[in-house]
Amino acid sequence: MSSISLLESASQEEMFAAYCQPMWEYRPDRLLGIPGRLKRFRKAAKEKWHEIQQAWSVLGDPDKRRQYDEALSALRCQSRSASEP
């Protein structure tokens, strides 16, 4: 399973395009044909799909994305100031 990496400056369309492929790949209804012996794989895929959905619920909403970007920026500033002598 690969992770998605996007620039903070990515447009809404770029973000949607980046999330479309894994959202489709890990959709639970696509996993129905997986044999029972692969339950662990099916469970991991469902968990990944939920993570992707959760990320999109934040990054797909302009207000929530702005809040996320502000919080991320604040964490980076704290990290830089803590590492400076």
N, C-alpha and C positions, 0 to 999 in steps of 0.2 A: 504494500500500500504506500503510495507516495503522498507527500504533503504538498500543499499549495502555497506558493510564495508570491505575494503581490507587493508592488510598490505602494507606498502610502498615497502617491499621486495618481493611482489607477482610477480611471473613470468608472462610473456605475456600469457601463456596458462592458468594459474590460473585466471587471469583477464578476459580472454575471456569466460571461463567456468562460472564465476560469473555473467557476463553480459548477457550470452545467454538466461537464463531462463526469466528474466524480459523483455528482448527485444522481446521474443516470446509472453509472456503474454500480453504485451501492444500494440502489432502490430495493427495499425489501420484497416487493412483488416480483422482481427479477430473480430472486433467490429461491423461489418456491420449488424449482426443479432440482435443487441440490439434494443429493441423497442424505438420508438420516445420519449416516456415519460421519458426515462432514458438519455436524452441528456446531462445532467450535468455529469453523470458518464462517458459517451462516451468522452466528452470534457476533463475531468480530465485524463482519460486514454491516450488520444492523447498527452496531454501536458507532461505526465510522459514519454511516449515513446520518445518524442522529447528531453527531458532532458537526457534520457539514451543514445540516439544517440549522443548528444552533448558531453557527458562525454566520450563515446567511441572514438569519433573523436580526443580527446586529449590523453586519456590514451592508446589508441590502437596504437598510433604513437610514436615510441621510442624517437624521438627528442622532440616532444611536451611534452611527459611524463617527460623527463629529465628537461625541462624548468619548468614544473609544480612542480616537486619535489624540484627544487632549490628555486623557489618562496615560496613554503610552508615552507621550511627550514628557509628562511630569515624571514618570518613572525613569525615563532616560536621563533627565536632568538630575534626579536624586542619585542615580548610579554614577554619573560623571562626577558630581560633587563629593561623593563618598570615596571615590578612587583617587582624587587629587590630594597631594600632600599638604 
